[in-house]
Amino acid sequence: MRRLSSFFAALFVLSLITTACGSGGNGGPSTPGQYSVQKDSVHFDGDGYQLYWADNNGSLHQMDTRNLRLVRDPDRTFLDVPQGGGDPILHMREDEPITVQGQDRQGGFSSPWFPFLVGAAVGNAFGGGLGGFGGRGGGQTVIINNPVPGQPSYDASTPAYRYPPTGSFGRDESLHGSLDTNKPTPPDYRKIQPAPYATSAQASGTGGGAAASNKSPGALSGSSGATNAASGQAAGTGGGTAASSKGGFANGSQSFANTNPGGSTSVGAGSRGVLNGGGATGGASSKPSTGTGISGSKGMSGGRAPSVGRR
């Protein structure tokens, strides 16, 4: 009898573990539906995503996962847990960034990543002005959501696993566009040539410029006289101070520490440094504060709690 009781007890514990490892085991919602996301809480550190979502009572919960699909939404940013199962989908407005946690030889920093938006810098880089980006003058349409080599192409309105367009970026740069795949694994950036518009120097403020379209094939390949938007360098393989001062992701197999063995790793960096009170540029406090920062609804705004692991 005692042996039978032990068996049922073990079976009960196993069922709890199985439930925890389901859709909510990474801190995400366990029930299908749509959930508001705290504004500016979405982060990517090279290994996975972190964000805050709000339940029906308005309470905030941290989600930490590698299995997240992204899709452009014309109206709002929210988290969707599909009714039929599958990995959650983060709907994002094209003008809302994801914070990429980076590291360079100086330590940790963060850069904004716009998966679905290319601003005025790209318009200026390719022919001057905003022609071809919904603005003045002529020009050609640009696709900024590109497939990882060997993977199918996904429209911005189709959920896909999306990653930053390059694994090399600087403290004063923002990232634009994405590399898309059908599996939750970051691309091998060593084998991918970044698009000319992948990074651009950050201007004061967060807006400006007309958004690039994702509807028809782009004509950036072979554009004559194109200027790389990153740090104002001319298109090419780069070099000199600007190229050598680039950083990379804070974590993961393709982190700055792993791809630059000679780089400094003594300073707490990336999402780990920010979440634990490190000195990363643009870092937030360790706990969220009361406010109205939930995208699409009332909620909380502020910093981010320490990461608790991801699936």
C-alpha positions as a printed Julia matrix, in Angstrom:
311×3 Matrix{Float64}:
  0.0    0.0     0.0
  2.84   2.33    0.92
  4.54   1.55   -2.4
  1.33   2.38   -4.29
  1.01   5.69   -2.42
  4.59   6.58   -3.33
  3.85   5.78   -6.97
  0.83   8.11   -7.09
  2.78  10.83   -5.28
  5.56  10.6    -7.85
  2.99  10.64  -10.65
  1.43  13.8    -9.2
  4.8   15.57   -8.99
  5.58  14.55  -12.57
  2.27  16.0   -13.76
  3.09  19.29  -12.06
  6.5   19.41  -13.74
  4.94  18.62  -17.12
  2.43  21.42  -16.67
  5.16  23.85  -15.67
  7.13  22.98  -18.78
  4.16  23.81  -20.99
  3.3   27.22  -22.43
  3.48  28.85  -18.99
  6.65  27.11  -17.8
  8.83  30.01  -19.01
  6.78  32.57  -17.16
  4.38  32.99  -20.08
  0.59  32.66  -19.99
 -0.7   29.12  -19.55
 -4.11  29.91  -21.05
 -4.68  30.74  -24.74
 -5.61  34.35  -25.42
 -4.25  37.84  -25.99
 -2.26  39.62  -23.29
 -1.06  43.2   -23.04
  2.71  43.74  -22.94
  4.47  46.34  -20.83
  5.77  49.09  -23.08
  9.53  48.95  -23.71
  9.87  45.71  -21.73
 10.8   43.43  -24.67
 14.5   42.54  -24.62
 16.76  40.22  -26.64
 20.23  39.32  -25.36
 21.53  37.03  -28.1
 20.2   33.93  -26.39
 16.48  34.61  -25.97
 13.69  37.08  -25.34
 12.44  38.62  -22.12
  9.27  40.66  -21.65
  6.54  41.57  -19.17
  2.91  40.66  -19.88
 -0.23  41.51  -17.9
 -2.95  39.09  -16.86
 -6.66  39.9   -16.75
 -6.22  41.47  -13.31
 -3.45  43.76  -14.54
 -0.7   41.95  -12.65
  2.66  41.8   -14.41
  4.55  38.58  -15.11
  8.0   38.1   -16.6
  8.36  35.81  -19.6
 11.81  34.51  -20.5
 11.97  32.31  -23.59
 13.75  31.33  -26.78
 10.52  30.15  -28.39
  8.87  33.38  -29.46
  7.52  34.3   -32.88
  7.21  37.91  -34.05
  4.72  39.52  -36.41
  3.98  43.11  -37.4
  0.71  44.55  -36.11
 -0.76  47.8   -37.44
 -2.42  48.82  -34.19
 -0.82  47.57  -30.99
  1.79  45.42  -29.29
  0.51  42.34  -27.45
  1.28  38.69  -26.73
 -0.89  36.02  -28.35
 -1.01  32.44  -27.06
 -2.59  30.41  -29.89
 -5.75  28.44  -29.16
 -4.52  25.38  -31.04
 -1.11  25.31  -29.34
  2.3   26.29  -30.63
  4.79  28.9   -29.54
  3.45  32.32  -28.49
  3.35  35.19  -30.97
  4.45  38.72  -30.13
  2.51  41.25  -32.2
  4.49  44.49  -32.54
  3.81  47.93  -33.9
  6.46  48.8   -36.46
  7.55  51.87  -34.51
  8.12  50.01  -31.23
 11.66  48.74  -30.6
 13.08  45.69  -28.91
 16.02  46.41  -26.62
 19.07  44.39  -27.63
 21.47  43.8   -24.74
 25.03  44.11  -25.96
 28.6   44.04  -24.78
 31.84  45.49  -26.04
 35.3   46.07  -24.6
 33.9   48.78  -22.34
 31.25  46.54  -20.81
 27.48  46.29  -21.21
 25.16  48.52  -23.24
 21.82  48.36  -25.01
 20.67  49.27  -28.51
 17.14  49.62  -29.95
 16.11  47.12  -32.62
 13.18  47.85  -34.95
 12.27  44.53  -36.62
  9.69  46.13  -38.92
 10.8   49.73  -39.34
 13.45  51.5   -41.38
 13.6   55.21  -40.71
 14.88  58.29  -42.46
 18.52  57.18  -42.22
 17.94  54.53  -44.84
 16.15  56.94  -47.13
 19.08  59.33  -46.88
 21.61  56.55  -47.4
 20.09  55.28  -50.59
 19.68  58.25  -52.86
 19.0   61.08  -50.43
 15.69  62.18  -49.04
 12.83  59.81  -48.38
 12.01  58.74  -51.92
 10.9   55.15  -52.17
  9.9   55.01  -48.48
  6.45  56.48  -48.79
  7.88  59.98  -48.88
  8.83  62.44  -51.56
 10.41  61.63  -54.89
 10.99  58.38  -56.72
 12.66  55.29  -55.44
 12.24  51.57  -55.01
 10.63  49.44  -52.35
 12.84  47.87  -49.7
 12.27  44.57  -47.94
 13.75  44.6   -44.45
 12.56  41.18  -43.2
 14.89  38.74  -44.91
 15.07  34.95  -44.58
 18.07  33.21  -43.1
 19.91  31.53  -46.02
 18.2   28.23  -46.83
 14.99  29.23  -45.06
 11.66  30.26  -46.6
 10.73  33.93  -46.85
  8.17  35.34  -44.44
  6.07  38.44  -44.93
  6.06  40.86  -42.0
  2.4   39.95  -41.38
  3.28  36.24  -41.0
  4.48  34.99  -37.59
  8.09  33.77  -37.72
 11.12  33.41  -35.49
 12.93  36.69  -36.09
 16.38  37.82  -35.0
 18.44  41.04  -35.25
 19.84  41.69  -38.76
 23.46  41.54  -37.57
 25.48  40.27  -34.63
 27.84  43.25  -34.71
 26.67  46.7   -33.58
 27.88  49.69  -31.63
 26.76  51.68  -28.62
 25.48  54.58  -30.71
 23.63  52.47  -33.27
 20.1   51.21  -33.75
 19.25  48.03  -35.63
 16.69  47.71  -38.45
 15.01  44.74  -40.09
 15.33  41.08  -39.2
 16.61  37.67  -40.21
 13.74  35.18  -40.24
 13.6   31.43  -39.82
 11.14  28.61  -39.12
 12.94  27.41  -36.0
 13.75  29.11  -32.69
 17.5   29.22  -33.26
 19.53  32.39  -33.91
 21.24  32.42  -37.32
 24.96  31.86  -37.75
 25.96  35.49  -38.25
 29.43  34.49  -39.42
 27.9   33.2   -42.66
 25.58  36.15  -43.34
 26.51  39.49  -44.89
 24.53  42.22  -43.08
 22.23  44.37  -45.19
 23.49  47.95  -45.71
 20.64  49.3   -43.59
 21.1   46.79  -40.74
 22.49  49.45  -38.39
 22.36  53.22  -38.32
 23.64  55.91  -35.99
 21.06  56.87  -33.41
 19.67  60.36  -33.69
 18.17  62.21  -30.75
 14.63  61.01  -30.13
 13.01  57.79  -31.26
 10.91  58.67  -34.28
 11.26  60.34  -37.59
 11.29  59.17  -41.14
  8.92  57.11  -43.18
  8.63  53.38  -42.69
  9.96  51.09  -45.37
  7.6   48.69  -47.06
  7.78  44.92  -46.8
  5.55  44.17  -49.79
  7.73  43.7   -52.83
 11.3   42.61  -53.64
 13.87  45.23  -52.74
 16.49  46.67  -55.05
 19.24  47.27  -52.53
 21.51  44.6   -54.0
 23.95  46.24  -56.35
 22.72  49.76  -55.68
 25.38  52.07  -57.03
 26.94  54.52  -54.64
 25.02  53.16  -51.67
 26.32  54.33  -48.32
 26.3   52.03  -45.33
 24.12  53.6   -42.67
 26.29  52.24  -39.88
 28.41  55.0   -38.41
 28.43  56.83  -41.73
 30.96  54.47  -43.31
 30.93  53.84  -47.03
 29.57  50.47  -48.13
 32.14  47.7   -48.08
 33.85  45.44  -45.64
 34.69  48.23  -43.24
 37.73  48.74  -41.1
 39.51  51.19  -38.89
 38.29  52.51  -35.57
 34.57  52.32  -36.27
 34.68  48.66  -37.27
 37.02  47.61  -34.47
 34.9   49.3   -31.79
 31.79  47.29  -32.59
 30.21  45.21  -29.9
 27.94  42.19  -29.98
 25.34  40.27  -28.03
 25.58  39.99  -24.27
 24.77  36.28  -24.11
 24.44  33.13  -26.17
 26.84  31.11  -28.29
 27.45  34.13  -30.54
 27.97  36.64  -27.75
 30.7   39.24  -27.93
 32.72  37.3   -25.36
 32.56  34.13  -27.46
 33.28  35.76  -30.82
 35.96  38.14  -29.5
 38.16  36.12  -27.14
 40.46  39.09  -26.65
 37.6   41.35  -25.6
 37.0   42.32  -21.99
 34.5   40.16  -20.15
 35.18  41.39  -16.64
 32.41  44.0   -16.63
 28.86  42.76  -16.03
 27.1   43.22  -19.34
 23.97  42.75  -21.35
 20.67  41.66  -19.93
 22.35  39.94  -16.99
 24.1   43.18  -16.03
 20.99  45.3   -16.53
 18.65  42.92  -14.76
 20.93  42.57  -11.79
 21.66  46.26  -11.46
 24.74  46.39  -13.68
 26.02  49.51  -15.36
 24.73  48.94  -18.87
 23.85  52.0   -20.87
 20.13  52.6   -20.72
 19.74  50.06  -17.89
 16.6   49.97  -15.8
 15.94  49.36  -12.15
 15.53  45.81  -10.9
 11.78  46.02  -10.28
  8.85  47.47  -12.25
  7.3   50.64  -10.93
  3.69  51.76  -10.97
  2.6   53.62  -14.1
  0.63  53.31  -17.33
  3.24  51.64  -19.48
  1.33  48.57  -20.72
  1.06  48.61  -24.5
 -2.61  48.71  -25.32
 -3.92  48.89  -21.73
 -3.36  50.26  -18.26
 -0.62  48.59  -16.29
  2.86  48.98  -14.93
  5.97  50.57  -16.31
  9.58  50.75  -15.35
 12.47  48.33  -14.89
 12.74  44.61  -15.21
 13.08  41.87  -12.64
 15.94  39.38  -12.63
 15.67  36.63  -15.24
 14.59  33.22  -13.99
 15.51  31.07  -16.97
 13.95  30.39  -20.31
 12.67  27.48  -22.34
